[in-house]
Amino acid sequence: MIISIDAEYVQNLTATNIDGKTVLANTVLSYQYSAVFIDEKGNSFYAEGIIKPAPGQRISYKKLLVIVLRRFGIGYRRAANMKILSIAHFGVAEWSAYSDRADYLGKLSAVRKVPVTLGTFLEISLQFGNGHSATVLVAWRDSILLAPGSGSLHSVSKVTHHKKIDISEKWIENMDSFLEEKPVDFDRYAIADTRVALEFYLKTILQFEQLTGVLKAPLTLGDAAVKTYVKWCEDNGLTTNDIIGRELVQIAGKFGKLKTTLQHKPVRSFSEVMAALAYMGGMNIAFESGINREPGYIILDVDFSGAYAAAMAVVARIDWDTPSKSVSLNEIKQLYRKQKALPGAVPTVFCHLKFAFPENSRHACLPVPSPYGLLYPRTGITTCTGPEVALAIEMGAEIELLTSQRFFPVWNSEMKPMLAFAEFLSVTGL
């Protein structure tokens, strides 16, 4: 069974704690669900509903599960050991709306600020009345972790038949008044969110099955992409070990008995720290210097659509059996000149260096990590990639290489570098 759950609430401005002090709290107005159940014969059933608790009251997650199970005519006998996939969209709000939320606090993990189960099920005992109970196995997932772009439910509904319903800001800030004055519209708005999340999740599961042959819900969009890539490698005679530089080796155990273990190849082992330090993400900002009071003047912050996929498409497969070598600044300049670049690939170089940009440089290009995010100072010490160094040189920076490493690609029969992800990206459209 898969259940999509949502809650509507309004901020309670008069809530107090036991000391009589005003605290931040929400009044839950409704719980709504959309659910799909597949029985033992493979027949599919759908149910949805809205539960409105008494004013100021909340219901438990356990009670909500029992209500959904009974909508499908499932009693305690059929419910015993049933596996349930419980989904929400940014479900921290739904978790906080349950009266028994504290029961699950130590059993859930936060992934990008939303509660999910990792590697195990929640074993939840449900009460069906007359002394009858059943334990169900529940996995928590969140559709926001699979949503591209902003992750909003509105953007998700662009790819689903069901659509999120827009309401005015007035009603969003006063959902209690919306419920009281427009109860029919409130219900339409509330149930639409669960329909969108459920449909999107089911579509994602089916697409994941088409790509990997596995009917399973991935945890995040990144998780789905990695598992799809692993399957693609297997289908094309590769393993991820070939790509990331791991190998099976035999080592002697405690009593001299040989055992097989998976470990990094030497070239990767010796270089991994530098590569990890050079990976910092980026900062996308549109700069405007000075003051401009021209009427209607607009500053655009430009971003590239599919920037990560485009960058991955020119990453070469590293030959982990060929030792890396140090490079000079002159070699770096030559490597990243257009006419000298590897055909279809960007050379793989990492550097640890000191730098100083000219005093008249408005914006330095070498990032330095800090507790407050990335900084781009005029002078400093950092670990970065070859293209960043080449750009800094072009901007007039003085560079002192402290250490550097260049990795060499796997060459094909035409002596062109083999690409690690380009074909996979073109086939899957990810």
N, C-alpha and C positions, 0 to 999 in steps of 0.2 A: 504494500500500500504506500502511496505517495500523498502526502498532505501538504498543501500550501496554506500557511497561516499568516494572518495580518491582524493588527489591532489599531483602533482609532481612539484617540485620547485628547484631552484638553488640559492645559496647565492649571493646576489648582493653586490659586494665589493666596488662599487662606489656610493652607496646610501647616500644622505645627508638630513639633516633636514632643516627647514626654516632659520636656522642660518648659514647654509653652512657647518656644522660639519658632519663628516662621522658617519653613524649609521648602526647598524645591521639590515638588511632587506633581504627578499627573493623575487625573481622574480618567479611568478607562471607560469609554463609552460603548465599545463593541469589540467582539472577537469574531472574525470571519474566516472561513476556510473553503477551499476547493480541493477535492480529493479524488483520486483514481484508485480503484481496487481491482486487482486481477485475481480471480478465484482459481481453485485447483484445476479446473478444466480449461483455463486460458481465456475465460470470458471477462471482458472489461466492463466496469461500472463506474459511473461518475456521480458525485454528490457535492452539494455546496450548501452553505448556510451561514447565518449571522446570529450570534448570541449576544444579547444585551443584558449585562448584569444589573442588579439593583443599584440605584444611585450610591456612589462611593464604595461599591464592592468590587472585588476581583474574583475570578475563578481560577482554579488550579490547572496546570498543564495536564495533570492526570484526568481531571474531569472533562477537559476538552477532548482528549483522546477517546474517552468512553463515549461521549456524544457522537463523535465521528464514526466510531465502530458500529454503534447502534443504528446510525443512518443506513448502513449497509446490511443491517440485520445480523450483525456478528455479536454473539454472546461470549461468555467467558471461556467456553470450551474451544471454539474456533480461534479465539484471540490468543490462546496460550502459545507462547514462543513465536508469535507472528513478528515478522520484521517490518518495521515502518520507517520510511524515509520522510523526515519532517523538514520542510524547507520554509524559508522566509526571505525577504529582501531587506537587507540590513537589519537582521533579526535581533540586534541588541535591544531594540524597542519592544519587540514581542516578548523576549525573555523577561524584561523588567516588568511586563504587565501581568505576569502570572503570580498568583498568591503563594505558590510553592517554589518560586525561583531559586531560593537559597538551597533547596535540595540538590540542585544540579551544578552549583557553583564550582565545586572541586572536581567535577567530572567533565567539564567543557574546557576547550582551549580557544584562545582568542587568535584568530587569523585576520589580519587587517581590520581589527577592532570589532569583529563579529564572532559570536560564539558558535563553535562547531565541535563535533566529536572527531577524534583522530585515532584511527587504528582499533577502535572498539565500539561496542554498542552501549547505550544506556539501558540497563535492566530496570524497567519500571513496573511496579506492581499496581494493577488497576482494580478498583472495587466495582463490582457489577450489581451489588445489592444482595440481600438475603444471605450474606456470608460468603458469597461467591467472589473469587478473585482470579486474576490471570496475570502472568508476567509477560510483557512484550519487550522486544528488542528494538530500540530506536536509535537511528543515526540522524544527527543534525547537520544540515547543509545550508548554504546561503547562496542565492542566485546572484548576489552582487559580486561574488568572487569569480563568476563566470562571465560577467558582463563586460564587453569592451568599452573603451572610451570613458565617459564620465561615470558609468556604472548606474546611472539613474534608471528608475523603472520606466520613466518616460522614453528614454533612449532604447531600452530593451523592447518596449512595445512596438518599435518600428519594424521589428522582424517577426512579430506575432500577429495572429488573426485578431485576438482580443487586444483592446487598446486601453491604456490608462486614461481615465476621465479627468479632464481639467476642471477645476473650480476656482473661483475668485480668491484672492488673498484674504478678503474679508472672512470668507468661510473657513479657510485654512487656519486662521488665527482664532476662530470661534466655532470649533467643531460642535460644541454642545448646542449652540444656537442653530447651526445647520441641521442637526438631528431633530431639534424641536420644531423648526419652521418648515423644513423640507425633508421629511423622513424618507420619502420615496427616492429623492435624489441622493440622500445620504447613503441609502442601501446600495444604489447603483454604483456610486463612487467607491464605497468600501469593498464590495465584492469584486470589482474590476481588478483591483490590485492583486488579489489572490489568483484570479484567472490568468493574468499576464505572467506572473511568476511561475505558475505551474506549467503553462504551455511552453514558456521559454526553457524551463528545466527539462521537460520531456523532449523537446527538439534537440537540446544539447546532448542528452543521453543517446538519442538515435543517431545523431551525426557522429558522435564519438564511436559508436558501434560500427558505423560504416567505414570509418577511418582505421580503426584498430581491430575490429572483429570481437571486441569485448563489450558486453552490455553492462556497463557500470558507470555510475555517476562520478566524474572527476571532481576533485575538491576545488581547484581554482582553474582559471584560464591557462595559467602557466603549466599547471599539472597536466591538463589536457594536451597542451602542445608538446610537452616533453614525452608523454606516453605515445602520442601519435608519431613523433620523430623516431622513437625507439622501434616501433613497429615498422616504419618505413625503412629503417636501416636493415632490419632483419629480412624484409622482403627483397632487398637489393644486395644481399650477400655481405652486408657489413654488420658490425656490432658497435655499440656505443663505446666500447673499449678502444676500438680502432680510432675513433674520433677524438676521444679525450685522453688518450695516452695511458691506458691501464693494460695490464697483462697478468696471466695466470703463471705463477712460479711455484716451484717446489722448495720447501724449507724444512729443515730438520726440527722435529718437535723436542719436547723435554727429554725423552728417552731415545732420541736418535731416529725415530720413525718419521719418514717423509710425509708431509701433508701439502696439499695444494691450497694456495691462497691468492687472492686478487690484490695487486698493489700497483702503484703508479710506476711508470717507466722512469728511469733515472733523469732524463731530460725534463720531465714534468716535475718530479720531486724537487729538483734543485731550483726550479724557477717559479713554483706556484706562489710563493709569498710575494714576489715582485708583481706578478700578474694580478693578484688579489688587491694589492695596494693601489694599483693603477686603475682599478675599476671603481669609479666614484659616481656614476650617473652623470648628470649635467644640470645646467641651470639655463632655462630658456627665458630671456628677457629682451624686450624691445627698448633700447635706450633712446632718450630724447634729451639733448643738452640744451640748457637755457630755458627761457620763459617765452611762451607763445600765447598771445591773447587774441589771435585772429578768430573771429566768429566762425563756428562750424568746423574748427580745426580738429582733425581726428588722428590719433596715433594708433597704428595697427600693431598688434603683437602677433607676429607670423610664426606658425609652426608647420612642420612637415607631416603630412598624412602618411602613416606607415613607415615612420623613420626607423624604427627598430628592425622591421623586416627588411627594409632596403639596406641597412648596414650589415645585417646578417648574410645577405645574399652575396656579399663580396669578401666574406671570411673564408680563407683557404684552409683546407685540411692540413694540419701540421704533421710533418714527418718526425715522429717521436724517436726514430732510430738514428737520426742525424743530429749530432750535437749542435746546440745553439752557439752563437759566437757574438763577441762584442762588436759594436759598430762605432764609427767616429761621427762627428757632426757633419762632416762633408758627405759621408756615405748616406746619412739620413736625408740630407738635402737632395741627393741624387735619387734615392729610393722613391721619394714622394713627388718627384717631378712627373708630370703627366706622361711625357714621352718615355720615361724610364720605368714606370710602374709595371708590376706584374700584369699580364693580360687578364682582365676580368677579376682581379683580386687585389686586395690591399695588403702590402707587406706587414708581417707581424713583428713589431718591435716594442720593447718596454725599456724605459729609462728611469734612473734615479739621478736627480740633477739639482744644481743651484741655478737660479735665473735672476736676471735683472732687466726689466723693460726700460726703454728710454723715459726720461722724466716727462716728456710731452705725450706719452701714451695715455689715451683716455680709458681704454679697456684692455687689460691684460687677458691672456687666453689660457693660462695654466692654472688649474684648480688646486687648491690646498684645503684639505679637510679640517674642520673645526667642530667644536661642540654645538655650534649654531648653524651648521650646514656648510656648504662649499663657499670658500672665499677665493677671490681672484686678485691677490695683491700684486704690486709692481715688482717686488723682490721676495724671494723665499726659496724654500727647498721643497721638492715634491717628487712623487713617482707618477709617471704618466706614459702615454703611448706615443709611438713614432709620429703619427699625423699631427698630434698636438705640438710636438717639438718642432716639426717642420714649419708649422704655422707661426710659432713663436719666433723662429729664426727669421722668417719672412717679415715679421713685424718689427724687427730690429733688436730683439732681445739678445743679451749676452748670456750664453749658456756654458756651464761647466759640468760636463758629464762625470758623475761619480761612479756609475756603473751602467751597463746597457746589455741587452740581449736581443738578438734577432733569431727568429725561428724560421726554418725552411719548409716549404710546402711539399706535399706529395705531388709528383709530376705524372701526367698522363702520357699516352703514347705519342702525343703531338708536342710534348714538352711544354704543356701549359699547366698551371697549377689546378689541382682538383679542388672544387669548392665544397665546403662542409654542409651548407644548408640551401644553396640556390635551387637545386632541382626539387628538393622536398618542398620548398615554399611555392614553387611554380605549380607543382602537382596538387597540393592540398589547398592552395589559395589562402593560407593562414597569414 
